[in-house]
Amino acid sequence: MHPEFDVDLLRTFIAVVETGSFTKAATMVHRSQAAVSMQIKRLETMLGSSRRSSLATHAICRSRVPAIRCSNTRGA
């Protein structure tokens, strides 16, 4: 069974990917940087991510850098 995701968590994740920054994403979604960090952590927990910020790091890397240069984020 797939977890049901909170739309706010997904919006925040998209903002982090689009801006490449937790701080800029916070401005975009009208939250503090700490709240954005906590939301990403919650999303990672829901997905079973084992490394802090690995989900966001992986997504930001994939959106900004050619895949070959992001190979160290594989498995995030």
BAVO-289831 format. One record per residue: residue in three letters; x, y, z of N, C-alpha, C, O, CB in turn. Coordinates in nm, 2 decimals, padded with zeros to 4 digits, always signed. Glycine has a CB too. Layout:
BEGIN
residu|nxx|nyy|nzz|caxx|cayy|cazz|cxx|cyy|czz|oxx|oyy|ozz|cbxx|cbyy|cbzz
ALA|X|Y|Z|X|Y|Z|X|Y|Z|X|Y|Z|X|Y|Z
...
END
This chain:
BEGIN
residu|nxx|nyy|nzz|caxx|cayy|cazz|cxx|cyy|czz|oxx|oyy|ozz|cbxx|cbyy|cbzz
MET|+00.08|-00.12|+00.00|+00.00|+00.00|+00.00|+00.09|+00.12|+00.00|+00.19|+00.13|+00.07|-00.10|+00.00|+00.12
HIS|+00.05|+00.22|-00.08|+00.13|+00.35|-00.09|+00.08|+00.45|+00.02|-00.04|+00.46|+00.04|+00.11|+00.41|-00.23
PRO|+00.17|+00.52|+00.07|+00.13|+00.62|+00.17|+00.06|+00.74|+00.10|+00.08|+00.77|-00.01|+00.26|+00.68|+00.25
GLU|-00.03|+00.80|+00.18|-00.10|+00.91|+00.13|-00.02|+01.04|+00.16|+00.02|+01.06|+00.28|-00.25|+00.93|+00.18
PHE|+00.02|+01.12|+00.06|+00.10|+01.23|+00.09|+00.02|+01.36|+00.11|-00.08|+01.38|+00.04|+00.20|+01.25|-00.03
ASP|+00.06|+01.44|+00.20|+00.00|+01.57|+00.23|+00.05|+01.66|+00.11|+00.16|+01.67|+00.08|+00.05|+01.63|+00.37
VAL|-00.05|+01.73|+00.05|-00.02|+01.82|-00.06|+00.08|+01.93|-00.02|+00.16|+01.96|-00.10|-00.15|+01.88|-00.11
ASP|+00.07|+01.98|+00.10|+00.17|+02.08|+00.15|+00.31|+02.02|+00.15|+00.41|+02.10|+00.11|+00.13|+02.13|+00.29
LEU|+00.33|+01.90|+00.18|+00.46|+01.84|+00.18|+00.52|+01.83|+00.04|+00.63|+01.86|+00.01|+00.46|+01.70|+00.24
LEU|+00.43|+01.79|-00.06|+00.47|+01.79|-00.20|+00.50|+01.92|-00.26|+00.59|+01.94|-00.33|+00.36|+01.72|-00.28
ARG|+00.42|+02.02|-00.22|+00.44|+02.16|-00.26|+00.58|+02.21|-00.22|+00.65|+02.27|-00.29|+00.33|+02.26|-00.22
THR|+00.61|+02.18|-00.09|+00.73|+02.22|-00.03|+00.85|+02.15|-00.10|+00.95|+02.22|-00.14|+00.74|+02.19|+00.12
PHE|+00.84|+02.02|-00.13|+00.94|+01.95|-00.20|+00.96|+02.01|-00.34|+01.08|+02.03|-00.38|+00.90|+01.80|-00.21
ILE|+00.86|+02.04|-00.41|+00.87|+02.10|-00.54|+00.94|+02.23|-00.53|+01.02|+02.27|-00.62|+00.73|+02.11|-00.61
ALA|+00.91|+02.31|-00.43|+00.97|+02.44|-00.41|+01.12|+02.43|-00.39|+01.20|+02.51|-00.44|+00.90|+02.52|-00.30
VAL|+01.16|+02.33|-00.31|+01.30|+02.30|-00.28|+01.37|+02.27|-00.41|+01.48|+02.32|-00.44|+01.32|+02.19|-00.18
VAL|+01.31|+02.18|-00.49|+01.37|+02.14|-00.62|+01.38|+02.26|-00.71|+01.49|+02.28|-00.77|+01.29|+02.03|-00.68
GLU|+01.27|+02.33|-00.73|+01.27|+02.45|-00.82|+01.37|+02.56|-00.78|+01.43|+02.62|-00.87|+01.14|+02.51|-00.83
THR|+01.39|+02.58|-00.65|+01.48|+02.69|-00.61|+01.62|+02.64|-00.58|+01.71|+02.72|-00.59|+01.42|+02.76|-00.49
GLY|+01.63|+02.51|-00.55|+01.76|+02.46|-00.52|+01.81|+02.50|-00.38|+01.93|+02.49|-00.35|+01.86|+02.51|-00.62
SER|+01.72|+02.55|-00.30|+01.75|+02.60|-00.17|+01.64|+02.59|-00.07|+01.52|+02.62|-00.10|+01.80|+02.74|-00.18
PHE|+01.67|+02.54|+00.05|+01.56|+02.53|+00.15|+01.52|+02.67|+00.19|+01.40|+02.70|+00.22|+01.61|+02.46|+00.28
THR|+01.61|+02.77|+00.20|+01.58|+02.90|+00.24|+01.49|+02.97|+00.13|+01.39|+03.04|+00.17|+01.70|+02.99|+00.26
LYS|+01.52|+02.96|+00.00|+01.44|+03.02|-00.10|+01.31|+02.95|-00.11|+01.20|+03.02|-00.14|+01.51|+03.01|-00.24
ALA|+01.30|+02.82|-00.09|+01.18|+02.75|-00.09|+01.09|+02.79|+00.02|+00.97|+02.81|+00.00|+01.20|+02.59|-00.08
ALA|+01.15|+02.82|+00.13|+01.07|+02.87|+00.25|+00.99|+03.00|+00.21|+00.88|+03.02|+00.25|+01.16|+02.90|+00.37
THR|+01.06|+03.09|+00.15|+01.00|+03.22|+00.10|+00.89|+03.18|+00.00|+00.78|+03.24|+00.01|+01.10|+03.31|+00.04
MET|+00.91|+03.09|-00.09|+00.81|+03.06|-00.19|+00.69|+03.00|-00.13|+00.58|+03.02|-00.18|+00.88|+02.96|-00.29
VAL|+00.70|+02.92|-00.03|+00.58|+02.85|+00.03|+00.53|+02.92|+00.16|+00.44|+02.87|+00.23|+00.61|+02.70|+00.06
HIS|+00.59|+03.04|+00.19|+00.55|+03.12|+00.30|+00.57|+03.04|+00.44|+00.48|+03.04|+00.52|+00.41|+03.16|+00.29
ARG|+00.68|+02.98|+00.45|+00.71|+02.91|+00.58|+00.86|+02.95|+00.62|+00.93|+03.01|+00.54|+00.70|+02.76|+00.56
SER|+00.90|+02.91|+00.74|+01.03|+02.94|+00.78|+01.12|+02.83|+00.72|+01.07|+02.72|+00.68|+01.05|+02.94|+00.94
GLN|+01.25|+02.85|+00.72|+01.35|+02.75|+00.67|+01.34|+02.63|+00.75|+01.35|+02.52|+00.70|+01.49|+02.81|+00.66
ALA|+01.32|+02.64|+00.88|+01.31|+02.53|+00.97|+01.19|+02.45|+00.94|+01.20|+02.32|+00.95|+01.31|+02.58|+01.12
ALA|+01.08|+02.51|+00.91|+00.96|+02.44|+00.88|+00.97|+02.36|+00.75|+00.93|+02.25|+00.74|+00.84|+02.54|+00.87
VAL|+01.04|+02.42|+00.65|+01.07|+02.35|+00.52|+01.15|+02.23|+00.55|+01.13|+02.12|+00.50|+01.14|+02.44|+00.42
SER|+01.26|+02.24|+00.63|+01.35|+02.13|+00.66|+01.27|+02.02|+00.73|+01.29|+01.90|+00.70|+01.46|+02.18|+00.76
MET|+01.18|+02.06|+00.82|+01.10|+01.96|+00.89|+01.00|+01.89|+00.80|+00.98|+01.77|+00.81|+01.02|+02.02|+01.01
GLN|+00.95|+01.96|+00.70|+00.86|+01.90|+00.61|+00.93|+01.80|+00.52|+00.88|+01.69|+00.49|+00.79|+02.01|+00.52
ILE|+01.05|+01.84|+00.47|+01.13|+01.75|+00.39|+01.17|+01.62|+00.47|+01.16|+01.51|+00.42|+01.25|+01.82|+00.33
LYS|+01.20|+01.64|+00.59|+01.24|+01.53|+00.68|+01.11|+01.44|+00.70|+01.13|+01.31|+00.69|+01.29|+01.58|+00.82
ARG|+01.00|+01.50|+00.71|+00.88|+01.41|+00.73|+00.85|+01.34|+00.60|+00.81|+01.22|+00.61|+00.75|+01.51|+00.76
LEU|+00.87|+01.40|+00.48|+00.85|+01.33|+00.36|+00.95|+01.22|+00.34|+00.91|+01.11|+00.30|+00.86|+01.43|+00.24
GLU|+01.07|+01.24|+00.38|+01.17|+01.14|+00.37|+01.14|+01.02|+00.46|+01.16|+00.90|+00.42|+01.31|+01.19|+00.41
THR|+01.09|+01.05|+00.58|+01.05|+00.94|+00.67|+00.94|+00.86|+00.61|+00.94|+00.74|+00.62|+01.00|+01.00|+00.81
MET|+00.84|+00.93|+00.55|+00.73|+00.86|+00.49|+00.78|+00.76|+00.38|+00.72|+00.66|+00.36|+00.63|+00.96|+00.43
LEU|+00.88|+00.81|+00.31|+00.94|+00.73|+00.20|+01.04|+00.63|+00.24|+01.09|+00.55|+00.16|+01.00|+00.82|+00.09
GLY|+01.08|+00.63|+00.37|+01.18|+00.54|+00.42|+01.32|+00.58|+00.39|+01.41|+00.49|+00.38|+01.15|+00.40|+00.37
SER|+01.35|+00.70|+00.37|+01.49|+00.75|+00.33|+01.57|+00.73|+00.46|+01.53|+00.77|+00.57|+01.49|+00.89|+00.28
SER|+01.69|+00.68|+00.44|+01.78|+00.66|+00.56|+01.88|+00.77|+00.58|+01.95|+00.77|+00.69|+01.86|+00.53|+00.54
ARG|+01.90|+00.86|+00.49|+01.99|+00.97|+00.51|+01.93|+01.11|+00.51|+01.83|+01.13|+00.43|+02.10|+00.97|+00.39
ARG|+01.97|+01.19|+00.60|+01.91|+01.32|+00.62|+01.92|+01.40|+00.49|+02.03|+01.41|+00.44|+01.97|+01.40|+00.74
SER|+01.82|+01.46|+00.45|+01.81|+01.55|+00.33|+01.85|+01.48|+00.20|+01.87|+01.54|+00.10|+01.90|+01.66|+00.35
SER|+01.86|+01.35|+00.20|+01.89|+01.27|+00.08|+01.79|+01.29|-00.03|+01.83|+01.30|-00.15|+01.92|+01.13|+00.11
LEU|+01.66|+01.29|+00.00|+01.56|+01.31|-00.10|+01.57|+01.44|-00.17|+01.57|+01.45|-00.29|+01.42|+01.29|-00.04
ALA|+01.58|+01.55|-00.09|+01.59|+01.68|-00.15|+01.72|+01.70|-00.23|+01.72|+01.75|-00.34|+01.58|+01.79|-00.04
THR|+01.83|+01.65|-00.17|+01.96|+01.66|-00.24|+01.96|+01.59|-00.37|+02.01|+01.64|-00.47|+02.07|+01.60|-00.15
HIS|+01.91|+01.47|-00.37|+01.90|+01.39|-00.50|+01.82|+01.47|-00.60|+01.86|+01.48|-00.72|+01.84|+01.25|-00.47
ALA|+01.70|+01.52|-00.56|+01.61|+01.58|-00.66|+01.67|+01.71|-00.71|+01.66|+01.74|-00.83|+01.48|+01.61|-00.59
ILE|+01.73|+01.79|-00.62|+01.80|+01.91|-00.66|+01.91|+01.88|-00.76|+01.92|+01.95|-00.86|+01.85|+01.99|-00.54
CYS|+01.99|+01.79|-00.73|+02.10|+01.75|-00.81|+02.05|+01.71|-00.95|+02.11|+01.75|-01.05|+02.18|+01.63|-00.75
ARG|+01.95|+01.62|-00.95|+01.90|+01.57|-01.08|+01.84|+01.68|-01.17|+01.85|+01.68|-01.29|+01.79|+01.47|-01.06
SER|+01.78|+01.78|-01.10|+01.72|+01.89|-01.18|+01.82|+01.99|-01.23|+01.79|+02.07|-01.32|+01.62|+01.96|-01.09
ARG|+01.94|+02.00|-01.17|+02.04|+02.10|-01.20|+02.16|+02.05|-01.27|+02.23|+02.13|-01.34|+02.07|+02.17|-01.08
VAL|+02.20|+01.93|-01.26|+02.32|+01.88|-01.31|+02.30|+01.75|-01.39|+02.21|+01.67|-01.36|+02.42|+01.85|-01.19
PRO|+02.38|+01.74|-01.50|+02.36|+01.62|-01.58|+02.38|+01.49|-01.49|+02.45|+01.49|-01.40|+02.47|+01.61|-01.69
ALA|+02.30|+01.39|-01.53|+02.29|+01.26|-01.45|+02.43|+01.20|-01.42|+02.44|+01.15|-01.31|+02.21|+01.16|-01.52
ILE|+02.52|+01.21|-01.51|+02.65|+01.15|-01.48|+02.72|+01.21|-01.36|+02.80|+01.14|-01.30|+02.74|+01.15|-01.61
ARG|+02.70|+01.34|-01.34|+02.77|+01.40|-01.23|+02.70|+01.38|-01.10|+02.75|+01.42|-00.99|+02.78|+01.55|-01.26
CYS|+02.58|+01.33|-01.10|+02.50|+01.31|-00.98|+02.50|+01.16|-00.93|+02.42|+01.12|-00.85|+02.36|+01.35|-01.00
SER|+02.59|+01.08|-00.99|+02.58|+00.94|-00.96|+02.61|+00.91|-00.81|+02.57|+00.81|-00.76|+02.69|+00.87|-01.04
ASN|+02.67|+01.00|-00.74|+02.70|+00.98|-00.59|+02.57|+00.99|-00.51|+02.57|+00.96|-00.39|+02.80|+01.07|-00.54
THR|+02.46|+01.04|-00.57|+02.33|+01.05|-00.50|+02.24|+00.94|-00.53|+02.13|+00.93|-00.48|+02.26|+01.18|-00.53
ARG|+02.28|+00.85|-00.61|+02.20|+00.73|-00.65|+02.16|+00.66|-00.52|+02.24|+00.64|-00.43|+02.28|+00.64|-00.74
GLY|+02.03|+00.61|-00.52|+01.98|+00.53|-00.41|+01.92|+00.62|-00.30|+01.88|+00.57|-00.20|+02.09|+00.45|-00.35
ALA|+01.91|+00.75|-00.33|+01.86|+00.84|-00.23|+01.71|+00.83|-00.23|+01.64|+00.90|-00.16|+01.90|+00.98|-00.25
END
